[in-house]
Amino acid sequence: MIKNAIIKISDDEYYDDAQLLVRSFFVDADIIREGGKSSDVEVFKEGSSHFEVKSENTIHIDADRYVPVEIEASGTRGEKHDFFKRNLYTELVHITGKTLPWGFLTGVRPAKRATEMIKRGGMISPQKVKDEFSKKYMMSPEKANLALEVALNERRVLSEKGICAEPVDYNGFSVYVGIPFCPSTCLYCSFPSAPITSCGEELVEAYIESLLTEIKIGREIYERHLKKKGLQYIPLKPSSVYIGGGTPTSLTPGQLERILRCLKENFAMGDDIEFCAEAGRPDSIDNEKLYTLKENGVNRISVNPQTMNQKTLDILGRAHTTEDVYRAFELARKTGFNNINTDIILGLPEEGEAEVEKTVNEIKILSPDSLTVHSLAIKRASRLKINARDYSDMSRENSEKLIAMTSQLARDMDMLPYYMYRQQNMAGNFENTGYAKPGKESVYNIVIMEEVQDILAFGAGASSKFLMGNNRFERAVNVKDIRNYTDRTDEMIARKELLLSGK
Ligand code: SF4
């Protein structure tokens, strides 16, 4: 295993490209930057950068080998970066003998690139887009196919919902509400969330009060912004509302009801809009909460086992059983939910083909309406990263074969891929893909990925983004810490005001 990958680079602009690609090849290595800024690095020739991998115990790489990577002097910024990445990727393939499923495409939204090609190409055939995608980014034909399929399905869903696929001057908005509480903290979690019991009733109540205030005043600010733009969207009707976190169903039915009521009082929440609440942890779900959601207009929920292997659930600290997942599904169906999503994760500790096969078989029995397949990404804030040594003996596996098993599962359940994103430090450098039965797609998942609408976001860690003209989105980001959020709610509101008033 490679322990250290050392990057020396003469042009700062390409450091992020180098770092991302090197990280993709050497997932467990520490990436070290040597030499500082370009002015400190005089040994390098002008017009080229240098990449070096030092390994303590590998036979593939010489200890002091430099890999020169050319930088193109002409072309657009994007072309220059692609040129650099292509050269570095080719070198890394040569050194390691490995290729990456996505080639040198490092961005988080591969489908967006496919969409751009479709737009640029006019009547260009799907085959041509796929061919160009594989040729341009050196990605596998399967991934080129997936990116194209997702791009086409995204466009179909947006058009069915009456949302323009190209950002225009104003394209409507969606609402996000963050509830940063969970029954316990999962091993891989990096979200702004805390175990609800350790927060104490007082903090939970203070949080809800802050949230209700932010929703009410935030809505007024947004309404003024639209009026100023000459738009009369009153009462304000979002395309979708998403209550996530965290696990919203960690709250009591009464607390949930106050939040849902506040949303209904501030926005026009007709039956035709998508209203989704995460009920991710089966141990947080009961009859009363499900009825509260349903009666207040929630029409899509997410029940997330992540795996159907009890041993893994215990390692992850999820504090629920696989039977709880069946129970939660049964309750949700009985309550009348006919749009249930399920998340699973590949690359979990101690999981290989046999474990994934068990999960796949049981998900088929649960028969959700949509499925999101994540590849585990190890984030800095997670216990899995912070206490990495405690888990270093545990295997982690993700592969094209496991990905293929889950995509087959989706097809067996008559689902199509409709949104996708990638993250850094993902097991196997794969992707997260959302599949759904036609008509059961979440438009929120698409608009958040493809940046086609304003997002009015409330709560700790929530990030609002607004189209400010010329296809440019700007963000107002809330603090992540729960106590900080409740103490500084006025400031979070002021951030939205400042951005939207243009002061
Ligand atoms: S359920 Fe989600 S938000 Fe809650 S601890 Fe687990 S990963 Fe984090």
Residues whose N, C-alpha, C, O or C-beta is under 5 A from the ligand:
A	BS01	SF4	C182 S184 T185 C186 C189 F191 S193 G245 G246 T247 G280
